[in-house]
């Protein structure tokens, strides 16, 4: 199973991610949020709050309790690189 090892907030809603398989990529949070809704996602629409992310147990997390698995992020980053 792929785990997230490190996250570095970039400009706006972009995050540089490092994974346990030694791959790296940029997660486009703006594109992700544009197609999803929900109470936990509302806070992430503010770039300052979006940048408060951290890694916990291989997942991308925010202070409000939202988590995105490392495996799902790996899929999203790889799909964006192919497109």
Secondary structure, 3 states (H helix, E strand, C coil): CCCEEEEEECCCCEEEEEECCCCEEEEEHHHHHHCCCCHHHHHHHCHHHHCCCEEECCEEECCCCCEEEHHHHHHHHHHHHHC
